[in-house]
Amino acid sequence: MNVFVCAKQVPDTSSNVRLLPDGTLDRSRMRTVTNPDDLAATEAALRLKERFGGTVTVVTMGPPQSEEMLRELLATGADRAILVTGRSLAGSDTYVTARVLAAAIRKAGFGPADVVLCGQQSIDGDTAQVGPELAVRLGIPQITNAAAIEADAEGLTVKSLTDDGYRLVRAEVPCVICCRKELNKPRYMNVSGIFSCYGKPLEVLGLADLDADPELTEQTVGPAGSPTACLVTFAEKPKKRGTVFEGSERKAAETIAAALRDERILPAAKGGAR
């Protein structure tokens, strides 16, 4: 069983979000992290490899600096990585992203006994669309909201979160599984992994290299090929600075209660007393 993991480098939402004049994120001026759900997918892939053998290949579409993320995932135990990059791919929506990732996975040798794992959603787009669209492109079944994965020689059993609780889904390979960050606790890089990651293959592909989908051209990717249109984008205004109430617990509670009464959040005390 070979496992392909789709990962994404996303802006760190705890840092300042910056926008370009066209409404897209200014990623060059923002701190980035690996999408949390994708870390869970990578950890699940490594556990499958440890039990059944095979390889783990991490695939991403993004700017050249995404190589840093891929090296980190190689350092945790992945065997190889693929970066699809190019200026024409910037601004692609989920439809185009899934199409590009599917072409890259096919080119990498995706077979009938293989599995694709990806995060349920990313913290920047938050659409949860790429995984299902990727399954459609590859022509294989999908399971979303994976909170637990059990595997045996016959296939996979996935505990999937639904609005009404959980359901157990049995699946044969090949399939796509969309993982939640609650699925597991991702492992850290170690010194040995950091040294070895630079000796592992990391292939950089351009649009012209994706011959598995000959219809991918500069006219069918990026904003021009994306059916999704974002009309308005804005950064959330910073919240007001909080107030610190000092003193004993009783004194602080009385001060807070008085402040809430002044704002008419609490009713006035009986007799007008505060």
Backbone torsions as a table, in degrees:
resi	resn	phi	psi	omega
1	MET	NA	120.1	173.0
2	ASN	-102.8	138.4	-176.4
3	VAL	-116.2	130.8	175.2
4	PHE	-108.5	129.5	-178.8
5	VAL	-115.0	126.6	174.7
6	CYS	-94.8	119.8	-177.6
7	ALA	-124.7	160.7	-177.9
8	LYS	-142.2	136.3	172.0
9	GLN	-87.9	123.1	-173.5
10	VAL	-122.9	157.5	175.7
11	PRO	-64.4	142.2	176.0
12	ASP	-73.6	111.2	-175.0
13	THR	-69.6	-9.4	176.3
14	SER	-83.9	-10.2	177.6
15	SER	-99.7	176.6	-179.2
16	ASN	-68.0	131.4	177.6
17	VAL	-90.0	125.7	-178.4
18	ARG	-116.8	139.8	-178.8
19	LEU	-117.4	145.9	172.9
20	LEU	-85.0	164.8	-179.8
21	PRO	-56.1	-28.6	-179.6
22	ASP	-83.0	3.0	177.6
23	GLY	92.3	-5.8	178.2
24	THR	-85.1	161.4	-179.2
25	LEU	-71.2	137.2	174.2
26	ASP	-85.8	81.4	-173.4
27	ARG	-67.4	-25.5	-178.6
28	SER	-67.7	-19.8	-177.1
29	ARG	-111.9	14.0	-178.4
30	MET	-122.7	144.0	174.9
31	ARG	-70.1	141.5	-175.9
32	THR	-121.0	156.5	176.6
33	VAL	-140.0	167.8	172.2
34	THR	-80.1	134.1	-178.2
35	ASN	-54.6	127.5	-174.2
36	PRO	-55.5	-43.5	179.4
37	ASP	-62.5	-33.1	-179.9
38	ASP	-71.2	-30.9	174.3
39	LEU	-63.5	-40.4	177.0
40	ALA	-64.4	-39.3	178.0
41	ALA	-64.3	-40.1	178.7
42	THR	-64.2	-43.5	178.7
43	GLU	-62.3	-41.7	178.1
44	ALA	-61.8	-39.7	179.0
45	ALA	-64.5	-41.6	179.7
46	LEU	-64.4	-36.9	179.2
47	ARG	-68.8	-36.6	176.1
48	LEU	-64.9	-40.2	179.0
49	LYS	-64.5	-41.6	-178.6
50	GLU	-64.0	-29.1	-177.7
51	ARG	-89.9	-39.4	-172.3
52	PHE	-115.7	-2.8	-176.7
53	GLY	82.5	-164.6	-178.3
54	GLY	90.2	-162.9	-177.4
55	THR	-129.8	160.7	174.2
56	VAL	-119.1	120.6	178.6
57	THR	-115.6	125.0	179.7
58	VAL	-99.9	130.2	-176.8
59	VAL	-123.6	136.2	175.6
60	THR	-143.1	153.5	169.4
61	MET	-116.3	123.3	-177.0
62	GLY	-179.8	-174.2	179.3
63	PRO	-71.0	167.2	-177.7
64	PRO	-55.7	-31.9	-178.5
65	GLN	-68.2	-7.1	175.2
66	SER	-66.3	-13.8	177.4
67	GLU	-59.5	-33.5	178.7
68	GLU	-59.9	-44.2	177.6
69	MET	-62.2	-43.6	-178.6
70	LEU	-63.2	-38.9	177.7
71	ARG	-62.7	-38.9	178.8
72	GLU	-64.5	-39.7	179.0
73	LEU	-70.6	-33.7	173.3
74	LEU	-64.3	-35.6	-179.7
75	ALA	-68.3	-24.4	178.0
76	THR	-82.4	-11.6	176.7
77	GLY	137.1	-7.8	176.7
78	ALA	-63.1	153.3	-173.4
79	ASP	-93.2	-33.6	179.0
80	ARG	-154.6	165.0	-176.8
81	ALA	-140.5	151.6	178.6
82	ILE	-131.8	126.6	176.5
83	LEU	-114.1	119.2	174.2
84	VAL	-100.8	118.7	-174.4
85	THR	-141.6	160.8	179.7
86	GLY	160.9	144.9	-177.6
87	ARG	-60.6	-34.4	-177.6
88	SER	-68.0	-18.6	-179.0
89	LEU	-82.6	-14.8	-178.4
90	ALA	-61.6	137.2	179.1
91	GLY	83.8	8.5	178.6
92	SER	-69.3	142.3	177.2
93	ASP	-86.6	-172.5	-176.5
94	THR	-66.0	-32.9	179.4
95	TYR	-61.7	-48.8	-179.7
96	VAL	-69.9	-40.0	-180.0
97	THR	-58.4	-47.2	179.7
98	ALA	-62.7	-38.1	-179.6
99	ARG	-65.8	-41.8	179.2
100	VAL	-67.3	-44.7	179.5
101	LEU	-63.0	-40.1	178.3
102	ALA	-61.7	-42.0	179.1
103	ALA	-64.7	-39.6	179.2
104	ALA	-67.3	-39.5	179.3
105	ILE	-66.6	-41.4	176.5
106	ARG	-61.9	-44.2	-179.6
107	LYS	-62.4	-30.7	-178.8
108	ALA	-78.0	-3.7	175.3
109	GLY	100.4	29.6	179.2
110	PHE	-57.5	129.7	-175.2
111	GLY	-121.9	177.3	-175.5
112	PRO	-70.3	-11.7	179.1
113	ALA	-109.1	17.6	-173.2
114	ASP	-105.0	166.4	-177.9
115	VAL	-131.0	143.9	173.0
116	VAL	-112.4	125.3	175.3
117	LEU	-113.9	140.1	176.2
118	CYS	-148.4	165.2	176.4
119	GLY	-70.2	151.1	178.2
120	GLN	-58.9	-40.7	179.7
121	GLN	-163.1	166.9	179.0
122	SER	-106.4	153.4	-175.3
123	ILE	-79.2	-7.4	176.2
124	ASP	-94.0	-49.7	178.2
125	GLY	-85.9	-40.9	174.8
126	ASP	60.2	34.0	-176.8
127	THR	-97.3	-26.1	-176.0
128	ALA	59.6	33.6	-177.1
129	GLN	-103.8	-28.1	-172.4
130	VAL	-63.1	-43.1	-179.0
131	GLY	-58.9	-54.7	177.6
132	PRO	-60.4	-39.9	178.8
133	GLU	-65.5	-35.1	177.5
134	LEU	-64.8	-40.5	178.1
135	ALA	-62.2	-40.5	178.2
136	VAL	-63.3	-43.5	-179.7
137	ARG	-63.0	-38.0	-179.7
138	LEU	-84.4	-12.3	178.9
139	GLY	71.2	35.9	-178.0
140	ILE	-130.8	162.6	-179.3
141	PRO	-67.5	164.0	178.8
142	GLN	-135.6	152.0	171.7
143	ILE	-132.8	126.3	-176.8
144	THR	-107.6	168.2	175.9
145	ASN	54.8	44.9	-178.3
146	ALA	-72.8	120.0	177.7
147	ALA	-106.0	-11.2	176.0
148	ALA	-161.6	143.6	179.3
149	ILE	-131.4	124.8	174.1
150	GLU	-117.5	138.9	-177.0
151	ALA	-129.9	147.9	172.3
152	ASP	-144.7	-174.5	-176.8
153	ALA	-66.1	-20.4	-177.7
154	GLU	-87.2	-24.3	-177.0
155	GLY	157.6	-150.1	-174.2
156	LEU	-125.1	144.5	171.2
157	THR	-119.7	123.0	-173.8
158	VAL	-116.8	131.4	172.7
159	LYS	-89.9	109.3	-172.6
160	SER	-107.2	129.7	179.2
161	LEU	-77.8	132.4	176.3
162	THR	-126.3	176.6	178.2
163	ASP	-64.8	-23.6	-176.6
164	ASP	-104.4	9.1	-177.9
165	GLY	129.8	-136.5	-179.1
166	TYR	-120.0	155.3	172.0
167	ARG	-137.2	147.7	177.1
168	LEU	-96.7	126.8	-177.8
169	VAL	-119.2	125.6	177.3
170	ARG	-96.0	131.2	-176.8
171	ALA	-137.6	142.5	170.0
172	GLU	-95.7	159.9	176.9
173	VAL	-89.8	151.7	3.5
174	PRO	-81.4	154.3	176.9
175	CYS	-161.2	166.7	174.8
176	VAL	-111.1	131.7	177.5
177	ILE	-122.3	125.2	179.2
178	CYS	-97.9	121.1	-168.7
179	CYS	-104.1	140.0	172.7
180	ARG	-89.9	153.3	-178.8
181	LYS	-65.2	-21.5	177.7
182	GLU	-73.7	-4.8	-176.2
183	LEU	-59.6	-38.7	-175.6
184	ASN	-163.9	-177.5	175.2
185	LYS	-110.6	107.7	-177.6
186	PRO	-60.1	144.2	178.9
187	ARG	-77.6	159.5	177.1
188	TYR	-91.4	159.5	170.6
189	MET	-68.8	148.0	171.8
190	ASN	-119.1	172.9	-175.1
191	VAL	-60.5	-43.9	179.9
192	SER	-60.9	-42.8	179.7
193	GLY	-65.0	-38.0	179.9
194	ILE	-64.6	-42.2	179.1
195	PHE	-67.6	-39.0	-174.7
196	SER	-78.2	-21.1	-172.9
197	CYS	-64.5	-26.4	-179.7
198	TYR	-79.9	-9.1	174.9
199	GLY	-98.4	-2.1	178.9
200	LYS	-89.8	150.4	-176.9
201	PRO	-68.9	131.6	172.9
202	LEU	-130.7	108.3	-175.0
203	GLU	-97.1	130.7	177.6
204	VAL	-106.1	120.4	-177.5
205	LEU	-114.3	147.0	171.5
206	GLY	-106.6	176.0	-178.6
207	LEU	-57.8	-37.3	-177.9
208	ALA	-67.8	-18.9	-178.8
209	ASP	-82.5	-11.4	-175.5
210	LEU	-88.0	63.6	-176.7
211	ASP	-73.0	-7.9	176.3
212	ALA	-67.5	-19.6	176.3
213	ASP	-132.2	88.3	-175.4
214	PRO	-63.9	-14.7	179.8
215	GLU	-82.7	-3.0	176.1
216	LEU	-79.4	109.4	178.4
217	THR	-133.1	175.4	178.9
218	GLU	-64.4	-19.3	178.6
219	GLN	-86.2	-14.8	-177.3
220	THR	-111.0	8.0	176.9
221	VAL	-125.9	176.3	-179.1
222	GLY	66.6	-165.9	180.0
223	PRO	-58.7	-32.9	-177.6
224	ALA	-65.5	-34.4	-178.0
225	GLY	-100.4	5.1	-176.7
226	SER	-96.3	120.7	178.4
227	PRO	-71.9	-14.5	179.2
228	THR	-86.6	132.3	178.2
229	ALA	-119.7	125.9	177.6
230	CYS	-95.2	113.5	-174.5
231	LEU	-80.9	-41.4	-176.8
232	VAL	-137.4	134.3	174.7
233	THR	-132.8	135.2	179.8
234	PHE	-150.5	154.2	177.0
235	ALA	-90.8	137.4	-179.8
236	GLU	-65.1	136.2	179.4
237	LYS	-69.5	140.9	179.7
238	PRO	-62.6	145.0	-179.9
239	LYS	-74.4	158.4	178.0
240	LYS	-64.5	150.8	179.5
241	ARG	-68.3	140.4	-178.4
242	GLY	-75.7	168.6	179.0
243	THR	-112.4	134.6	179.7
244	VAL	-103.7	125.1	177.8
245	PHE	-103.0	119.1	-177.1
246	GLU	-102.2	167.9	179.8
247	GLY	112.9	-170.7	179.7
248	SER	-68.2	166.1	-179.8
249	GLU	-59.5	-43.2	-179.2
250	ARG	-65.0	-46.2	-179.3
251	LYS	-62.8	-42.4	179.4
252	ALA	-63.5	-41.6	179.7
253	ALA	-63.0	-41.2	179.1
254	GLU	-65.7	-39.5	179.8
255	THR	-66.3	-42.0	179.1
256	ILE	-64.8	-43.5	179.7
257	ALA	-61.4	-40.9	179.1
258	ALA	-64.5	-40.3	179.1
259	ALA	-65.2	-38.3	178.6
260	LEU	-68.6	-33.7	175.8
261	ARG	-68.1	-39.2	178.7
262	ASP	-61.3	-33.4	178.9
263	GLU	-86.9	2.7	-179.0
264	ARG	61.8	26.2	174.8
265	ILE	-82.6	-35.4	173.3
266	LEU	-109.6	147.0	176.6
267	PRO	-67.9	154.8	178.2
268	ALA	-63.0	147.3	179.8
269	ALA	-66.4	150.3	-179.6
270	LYS	-60.7	137.9	179.5
271	GLY	75.9	6.2	179.0
272	GLY	81.3	-1.1	-179.4
273	ALA	-73.2	151.9	179.3
274	ARG	-109.9	NA	NA
